[in-house]
Amino acid sequence: SYGSLAQHLGSSARAVGGAMRANPFAPAVPCHRCLAADLSLGGFSGESDPLSAALSRKRRMLEAEGVVVEGRGAATRAARECFIDAAEAAARVREEDVPPELARAWAERRGVPGAGGKRARPGDKRRADGARPH
């Protein structure tokens, strides 16, 4: 959920939603998999109306991946067994699973020095000049 990701990152659910909305790597970075805590679809592409074309697309993307989505409109929910906590998901991802071109692009967007050859790590909080903050 947005809140689960926020807790894992030490952020807010709104900030996670904003990051998902601005995701330049979709669908390689699958922001459509993030749901609201009540298992509703939440938002997608800046839309939150459950009857919008954007949320219909999110539903189709989830269903294509095997997620069971029940109900229509405001009553739309993903089945509980399809839900995973952010900390559990993070524990499953290994650095070698991230495609090198995605890791480079992500590092370049964050201004990590050496992004052309060295992969950035998710916890690396370097400033654009390469120094670590105090």
FENHU-V700789 format. One record per backbone hydrogen bond with DSSP energy under -0.5 kcal/mol. NH is the residue of the N-H (numbers start at 1). CO is the residue of the C=O. E is the energy in kcal/mol with one decimal. If there is no record, write none. Layout:
{{NH CO E} {NH CO E}}
This chain:
{{2 35 -1.5} {5 1 -2.5} {6 2 -2.3} {7 3 -2.6} {8 4 -2.2} {9 5 -2.2} {10 6 -1.2} {11 6 -3.1} {16 12 -2.2} {17 13 -2.4} {18 14 -2.3} {19 15 -2.3} {20 16 -2.6} {21 17 -2.4} {22 18 -1.5} {23 20 -1.3} {26 23 -0.7} {28 25 -1.1} {29 25 -1.6} {30 28 -0.8} {31 29 -2.1} {33 30 -1.8} {34 31 -1.7} {36 40 -2.2} {39 36 -2.2} {44 47 -2.2} {47 44 -2.1} {50 48 -0.5} {52 49 -2.4} {56 52 -1.7} {57 53 -2.1} {58 54 -2.2} {59 55 -2.3} {60 56 -2.3} {61 57 -2.6} {62 58 -2.5} {63 59 -2.9} {64 60 -2.3} {65 61 -0.9} {65 62 -0.7} {66 63 -1.6} {67 62 -2.4} {69 67 -0.7} {70 68 -0.5} {70 77 -3.3} {75 72 -1.8} {76 73 -1.7} {77 70 -2.7} {78 39 -2.6} {79 68 -2.9} {82 79 -2.1} {83 80 -2.1} {89 85 -2.4} {90 86 -2.8} {91 87 -1.8} {92 88 -0.9} {92 89 -0.8} {93 89 -0.9} {93 90 -0.6} {97 94 -2.1} {98 94 -0.5} {98 95 -1.5} {99 97 -0.5} {102 99 -0.8} {103 99 -2.2} {104 100 -2.6} {105 101 -2.1} {106 102 -2.6} {107 103 -2.3} {108 104 -2.8} {109 105 -2.1} {110 106 -1.4} {111 107 -0.6} {111 108 -1.0} {112 107 -2.4} {115 112 -1.1} {117 114 -1.6} {118 114 -2.7} {124 121 -2.3} {125 123 -0.7} {127 131 -3.0} {130 127 -2.1} {133 125 -0.9}}
